[in-house]
């Protein structure tokens, strides 16, 4: 996901992220921060808000790095 984002392929990053979700892969902080960066770059607020809800469900909302990524995304 990070490689896609760093090379300007945010759409592909989202596709991979959704594939991971469908297969039941548990997201870690790095994955969430990276996909939030893709949301910010693509200005996809709805996707970002859905990921924000996932972050709350998982319990990462208190993490400083994740919080900074959320601020950047919004």
The first five atom37 places (N, CA, C, CB, O) and aatype in JSON, in Angstrom:
{
  "aatype": [20, 20, 20, 20, 20, 20, 20, 20, 20, 20, 20, 20, 20, 20, 20, 20, 20, 20, 20, 20, 20, 20, 20, 20, 20, 20, 20, 20, 20, 20, 20, 20, 20, 20, 20, 20, 20, 20, 20, 20, 20, 20, 20, 20, 20, 20, 20, 20, 20, 20, 20, 20, 20, 20, 20, 20, 20, 20, 20, 20, 20, 20, 20, 20, 20, 20, 20, 20, 20, 20, 20, 20, 20, 20],
  "atom_mask": [
    [1, 1, 1, 1, 1],
    [1, 1, 1, 1, 1],
    [1, 1, 1, 1, 1],
    [1, 1, 1, 1, 1],
    [1, 1, 1, 1, 1],
    [1, 1, 1, 1, 1],
    [1, 1, 1, 1, 1],
    [1, 1, 1, 1, 1],
    [1, 1, 1, 1, 1],
    [1, 1, 1, 1, 1],
    [1, 1, 1, 1, 1],
    [1, 1, 1, 1, 1],
    [1, 1, 1, 1, 1],
    [1, 1, 1, 1, 1],
    [1, 1, 1, 1, 1],
    [1, 1, 1, 1, 1],
    [1, 1, 1, 1, 1],
    [1, 1, 1, 1, 1],
    [1, 1, 1, 1, 1],
    [1, 1, 1, 1, 1],
    [1, 1, 1, 1, 1],
    [1, 1, 1, 1, 1],
    [1, 1, 1, 1, 1],
    [1, 1, 1, 1, 1],
    [1, 1, 1, 1, 1],
    [1, 1, 1, 1, 1],
    [1, 1, 1, 1, 1],
    [1, 1, 1, 1, 1],
    [1, 1, 1, 1, 1],
    [1, 1, 1, 1, 1],
    [1, 1, 1, 1, 1],
    [1, 1, 1, 1, 1],
    [1, 1, 1, 1, 1],
    [1, 1, 1, 1, 1],
    [1, 1, 1, 1, 1],
    [1, 1, 1, 1, 1],
    [1, 1, 1, 1, 1],
    [1, 1, 1, 1, 1],
    [1, 1, 1, 1, 1],
    [1, 1, 1, 1, 1],
    [1, 1, 1, 1, 1],
    [1, 1, 1, 1, 1],
    [1, 1, 1, 1, 1],
    [1, 1, 1, 1, 1],
    [1, 1, 1, 1, 1],
    [1, 1, 1, 1, 1],
    [1, 1, 1, 1, 1],
    [1, 1, 1, 1, 1],
    [1, 1, 1, 1, 1],
    [1, 1, 1, 1, 1],
    [1, 1, 1, 1, 1],
    [1, 1, 1, 1, 1],
    [1, 1, 1, 1, 1],
    [1, 1, 1, 1, 1],
    [1, 1, 1, 1, 1],
    [1, 1, 1, 1, 1],
    [1, 1, 1, 1, 1],
    [1, 1, 1, 1, 1],
    [1, 1, 1, 1, 1],
    [1, 1, 1, 1, 1],
    [1, 1, 1, 1, 1],
    [1, 1, 1, 1, 1],
    [1, 1, 1, 1, 1],
    [1, 1, 1, 1, 1],
    [1, 1, 1, 1, 1],
    [1, 1, 1, 1, 1],
    [1, 1, 1, 1, 1],
    [1, 1, 1, 1, 1],
    [1, 1, 1, 1, 1],
    [1, 1, 1, 1, 1],
    [1, 1, 1, 1, 1],
    [1, 1, 1, 1, 1],
    [1, 1, 1, 1, 1],
    [1, 1, 1, 1, 1]
  ],
  "atom_positions": [
    [[0.83, -1.18, 0.0], [0.0, 0.0, 0.0], [0.88, 1.25, 0.0], [-0.95, 0.0, 1.21], [0.62, 2.2, -0.73]],
    [[1.92, 1.22, 0.81], [2.8, 2.38, 0.89], [3.48, 2.65, -0.45], [3.86, 2.17, 1.97], [3.62, 3.8, -0.86]],
    [[3.9, 1.6, -1.12], [4.56, 1.77, -2.42], [3.61, 2.4, -3.44], [5.08, 0.42, -2.95], [4.0, 3.29, -4.2]],
    [[2.37, 1.94, -3.45], [1.38, 2.55, -4.34], [1.2, 4.03, -4.02], [0.04, 1.81, -4.23], [1.21, 4.86, -4.93]],
    [[1.05, 4.36, -2.75], [0.84, 5.76, -2.35], [2.03, 6.64, -2.7], [0.57, 5.84, -0.86], [1.87, 7.74, -3.21]],
    [[3.22, 6.13, -2.43], [4.43, 6.92, -2.68], [4.66, 7.16, -4.17], [5.62, 6.23, -2.09], [5.35, 8.1, -4.54]],
    [[4.08, 6.31, -5.01], [4.26, 6.46, -6.45], [3.03, 7.04, -7.14], [4.6, 5.13, -7.06], [2.87, 6.93, -8.36]],
    [[2.14, 7.65, -6.34], [0.99, 8.34, -6.9], [-0.12, 7.43, -7.39], [1.44, 9.18, -8.0], [-0.93, 7.84, -8.22]],
    [[-0.18, 6.21, -6.88], [-1.2, 5.25, -7.3], [-2.18, 4.99, -6.17], [-0.56, 3.93, -7.77], [-2.33, 3.86, -5.71]],
    [[-2.84, 6.06, -5.73], [-3.76, 5.95, -4.61], [-4.92, 5.01, -4.88], [-4.29, 7.29, -4.26], [-5.37, 4.3, -3.98]],
    [[-5.41, 5.0, -6.12], [-6.53, 4.12, -6.45], [-6.15, 2.65, -6.24], [-6.99, 4.34, -7.9], [-6.94, 1.88, -5.7]],
    [[-4.96, 2.28, -6.66], [-4.48, 0.91, -6.48], [-4.29, 0.59, -5.0], [-3.17, 0.7, -7.24], [-4.53, -0.54, -4.56]],
    [[-3.85, 1.6, -4.23], [-3.7, 1.41, -2.79], [-5.04, 1.08, -2.15], [-3.08, 2.67, -2.14], [-5.13, 0.2, -1.3]],
    [[-6.09, 1.8, -2.57], [-7.43, 1.52, -2.05], [-7.91, 0.13, -2.44], [-8.41, 2.56, -2.54], [-8.52, -0.56, -1.64]],
    [[-7.63, -0.26, -3.67], [-8.04, -1.6, -4.12], [-7.38, -2.67, -3.26], [-7.68, -1.81, -5.6], [-8.03, -3.63, -2.85]],
    [[-6.1, -2.52, -2.99], [-5.39, -3.48, -2.16], [-5.92, -3.46, -0.73], [-3.88, -3.18, -2.17], [-6.08, -4.51, -0.11]],
    [[-6.18, -2.28, -0.21], [-6.72, -2.15, 1.14], [-8.07, -2.86, 1.26], [-6.86, -0.66, 1.53], [-8.31, -3.59, 2.22]],
    [[-8.93, -2.65, 0.28], [-10.24, -3.31, 0.3], [-10.11, -4.83, 0.15], [-11.13, -2.75, -0.82], [-10.87, -5.58, 0.76]],
    [[-9.16, -5.26, -0.66], [-8.92, -6.7, -0.8], [-8.47, -7.3, 0.54], [-7.86, -6.97, -1.9], [-8.9, -8.39, 0.91]],
    [[-7.6, -6.57, 1.25], [-7.16, -7.02, 2.56], [-8.35, -7.13, 3.52], [-6.1, -6.06, 3.13], [-8.44, -8.1, 4.28]],
    [[-9.25, -6.16, 3.48], [-10.43, -6.2, 4.34], [-11.3, -7.4, 4.02], [-11.24, -4.9, 4.2], [-11.78, -8.09, 4.92]],
    [[-11.51, -7.65, 2.73], [-12.35, -8.77, 2.32], [-11.79, -10.11, 2.76], [-12.53, -8.76, 0.82], [-12.53, -11.04, 3.06]],
    [[-10.46, -10.2, 2.8], [-9.81, -11.44, 3.2], [-9.62, -11.55, 4.71], [-8.47, -11.56, 2.51], [-9.07, -12.54, 5.2]],
    [[-10.08, -10.54, 5.44], [-10.02, -10.59, 6.89], [-8.67, -10.24, 7.5], [-10.39, -11.93, 7.34], [-8.41, -10.56, 8.66]],
    [[-7.81, -9.59, 6.72], [-6.51, -9.17, 7.25], [-6.73, -8.02, 8.23], [-5.54, -8.75, 6.1], [-7.39, -7.03, 7.9]],
    [[-6.2, -8.16, 9.42], [-6.34, -7.12, 10.44], [-5.37, -5.99, 10.12], [-6.08, -7.69, 11.86], [-4.18, -6.2, 9.92]],
    [[-5.91, -4.78, 10.1], [-5.07, -3.62, 9.78], [-4.24, -3.24, 11.0], [-5.93, -2.42, 9.31], [-4.71, -3.28, 12.14]],
    [[-3.0, -2.86, 10.73], [-2.16, -2.34, 11.8], [-2.06, -0.83, 11.64], [-0.75, -3.01, 11.78], [-2.62, -0.26, 10.7]],
    [[-1.36, -0.19, 12.55], [-1.24, 1.27, 12.54], [-0.59, 1.78, 11.27], [-0.45, 1.74, 13.75], [-1.0, 2.8, 10.72]],
    [[0.43, 1.08, 10.8], [1.15, 1.51, 9.6], [0.22, 1.49, 8.39], [2.38, 0.62, 9.35], [0.21, 2.43, 7.59]],
    [[-0.55, 0.44, 8.24], [-1.48, 0.33, 7.12], [-2.51, 1.45, 7.17], [-2.18, -1.04, 7.13], [-2.8, 2.06, 6.15]],
    [[-3.05, 1.71, 8.35], [-4.06, 2.74, 8.48], [-3.51, 4.14, 8.2], [-4.67, 2.7, 9.87], [-4.16, 4.94, 7.54]],
    [[-2.32, 4.43, 8.71], [-1.7, 5.73, 8.44], [-1.45, 5.89, 6.95], [-0.38, 5.88, 9.23], [-1.66, 6.97, 6.39]],
    [[-1.0, 4.84, 6.31], [-0.7, 4.91, 4.88], [-1.96, 5.11, 4.06], [0.0, 3.64, 4.44], [-1.96, 5.93, 3.14]],
    [[-3.03, 4.39, 4.37], [-4.25, 4.55, 3.59], [-4.91, 5.89, 3.87], [-5.23, 3.4, 3.89], [-5.57, 6.44, 3.0]],
    [[-4.74, 6.43, 5.08], [-5.24, 7.78, 5.35], [-4.5, 8.82, 4.52], [-5.09, 8.11, 6.85], [-5.09, 9.8, 4.07]],
    [[-3.2, 8.59, 4.31], [-2.43, 9.48, 3.43], [-3.0, 9.43, 2.01], [-0.94, 9.08, 3.43], [-3.1, 10.46, 1.34]],
    [[-3.37, 8.25, 1.55], [-3.97, 8.11, 0.22], [-5.3, 8.87, 0.17], [-4.19, 6.62, -0.13], [-5.62, 9.5, -0.84]],
    [[-6.07, 8.8, 1.24], [-7.34, 9.54, 1.3], [-7.09, 11.05, 1.17], [-8.09, 9.24, 2.62], [-7.79, 11.75, 0.45]],
    [[-6.08, 11.52, 1.88], [-5.76, 12.94, 1.83], [-5.33, 13.35, 0.43], [-4.65, 13.28, 2.83], [-5.73, 14.41, -0.06]],
    [[-4.52, 12.55, -0.21], [-4.02, 12.87, -1.55], [-5.13, 12.85, -2.6], [-2.92, 11.91, -1.96], [-5.13, 13.65, -3.53]],
    [[-6.07, 11.92, -2.44], [-7.16, 11.77, -3.42], [-8.4, 12.57, -3.03], [-7.52, 10.31, -3.57], [-9.37, 12.61, -3.79]],
    [[-8.38, 13.21, -1.87], [-9.52, 13.97, -1.36], [-10.78, 13.12, -1.31], [-9.76, 15.21, -2.23], [-11.84, 13.55, -1.75]],
    [[-10.66, 11.92, -0.77], [-11.79, 11.0, -0.64], [-12.26, 11.0, 0.82], [-11.4, 9.55, -1.11], [-11.92, 10.12, 1.61]],
    [[-13.03, 12.02, 1.15], [-13.46, 12.2, 2.53], [-14.33, 11.05, 3.03], [-14.21, 13.51, 2.66], [-14.18, 10.62, 4.17]],
    [[-15.23, 10.55, 2.2], [-16.12, 9.48, 2.63], [-15.32, 8.23, 2.99], [-17.15, 9.15, 1.53], [-15.56, 7.62, 4.04]],
    [[-14.37, 7.85, 2.14], [-13.5, 6.71, 2.44], [-12.74, 6.96, 3.73], [-12.51, 6.44, 1.27], [-12.62, 6.07, 4.58]],
    [[-12.22, 8.17, 3.88], [-11.47, 8.51, 5.08], [-12.3, 8.42, 6.34], [-10.9, 9.89, 4.95], [-11.82, 7.97, 7.38]],
    [[-13.54, 8.84, 6.24], [-14.43, 8.76, 7.4], [-14.74, 7.3, 7.76], [-15.74, 9.52, 7.12], [-14.85, 6.97, 8.94]],
    [[-14.86, 6.44, 6.76], [-15.07, 5.02, 7.02], [-13.86, 4.41, 7.71], [-15.38, 4.27, 5.71], [-13.99, 3.61, 8.63]],
    [[-12.68, 4.81, 7.25], [-11.45, 4.31, 7.87], [-11.33, 4.85, 9.29], [-10.2, 4.72, 7.03], [-10.88, 4.14, 10.19]],
    [[-11.74, 6.1, 9.5], [-11.74, 6.69, 10.84], [-12.63, 5.87, 11.77], [-12.22, 8.16, 10.79], [-12.26, 5.61, 12.91]],
    [[-13.79, 5.46, 11.29], [-14.68, 4.61, 12.1], [-14.01, 3.29, 12.44], [-16.01, 4.35, 11.35], [-14.14, 2.79, 13.56]],
    [[-13.28, 2.72, 11.48], [-12.54, 1.47, 11.74], [-11.47, 1.68, 12.79], [-11.9, 0.95, 10.44], [-11.25, 0.82, 13.65]],
    [[-10.82, 2.82, 12.73], [-9.77, 3.14, 13.7], [-10.36, 3.19, 15.11], [-9.09, 4.49, 13.35], [-9.75, 2.69, 16.06]],
    [[-11.53, 3.78, 15.24], [-12.19, 3.84, 16.54], [-12.57, 2.44, 17.0], [-13.45, 4.74, 16.47], [-12.36, 2.09, 18.17]],
    [[-13.12, 1.62, 16.09], [-13.5, 0.25, 16.44], [-12.3, -0.57, 16.9], [-14.16, -0.43, 15.25], [-12.4, -1.35, 17.85]],
    [[-11.18, -0.4, 16.21], [-9.97, -1.17, 16.54], [-9.33, -0.66, 17.83], [-8.96, -1.09, 15.38], [-8.71, -1.43, 18.56]],
    [[-9.5, 0.63, 18.12], [-8.94, 1.21, 19.34], [-7.64, 1.96, 19.14], [-8.73, 0.14, 20.32], [-6.88, 2.15, 20.09]],
    [[-7.37, 2.4, 17.91], [-6.12, 3.11, 17.63], [-6.27, 4.64, 17.68], [-5.61, 2.71, 16.27], [-5.32, 5.35, 17.38]],
    [[-7.45, 5.15, 18.06], [-7.67, 6.58, 18.01], [-6.76, 7.37, 18.94], [-9.1, 6.88, 18.34], [-6.53, 8.56, 18.71]],
    [[-6.24, 6.74, 19.97], [-5.36, 7.43, 20.91], [-3.9, 7.44, 20.45], [-5.45, 6.78, 22.28], [-3.07, 8.11, 21.07]],
    [[-3.58, 6.72, 19.4], [-2.21, 6.67, 18.9], [-1.87, 8.0, 18.23], [-2.02, 5.49, 17.9], [-2.62, 8.48, 17.39]],
    [[-0.75, 8.6, 18.61], [-0.36, 9.92, 18.11], [-0.15, 9.92, 16.6], [0.92, 10.39, 18.81], [-0.6, 10.83, 15.91]],
    [[0.52, 8.93, 16.08], [0.79, 8.87, 14.64], [-0.51, 8.73, 13.85], [1.74, 7.7, 14.31], [-0.7, 9.4, 12.84]],
    [[-1.4, 7.88, 14.32], [-2.7, 7.71, 13.66], [-3.5, 9.01, 13.76], [-3.49, 6.53, 14.29], [-4.14, 9.43, 12.8]],
    [[-3.47, 9.64, 14.93], [-4.16, 10.91, 15.11], [-3.65, 11.98, 14.18], [-4.01, 11.38, 16.53], [-4.45, 12.75, 13.62]],
    [[-2.34, 12.06, 13.99], [-1.77, 13.03, 13.05], [-2.22, 12.74, 11.62], [-0.24, 13.01, 13.14], [-2.5, 13.67, 10.87]],
    [[-2.29, 11.47, 11.25], [-2.74, 11.11, 9.91], [-4.21, 11.5, 9.72], [-2.54, 9.6, 9.67], [-4.61, 11.92, 8.63]],
    [[-5.01, 11.34, 10.77], [-6.41, 11.75, 10.69], [-6.53, 13.26, 10.5], [-7.18, 11.32, 11.96], [-7.31, 13.73, 9.67]],
    [[-5.77, 14.01, 11.25], [-5.79, 15.48, 11.1], [-5.4, 15.86, 9.68], [-4.83, 16.16, 12.11], [-6.04, 16.72, 9.07]],
    [[-4.36, 15.24, 9.16], [-3.92, 15.52, 7.8], [-5.0, 15.16, 6.78], [-2.62, 14.74, 7.49], [-5.21, 15.88, 5.8]],
    [[-5.68, 14.05, 7.0], [-6.71, 13.6, 6.07], [-7.9, 14.55, 6.06], [-7.17, 12.18, 6.44], [-8.43, 14.87, 4.99]],
    [[-8.33, 15.01, 7.25], [-9.49, 15.9, 7.31], [-9.12, 17.29, 6.84], [-10.05, 15.97, 8.74], [-9.97, 18.18, 6.82]]
  ]
}
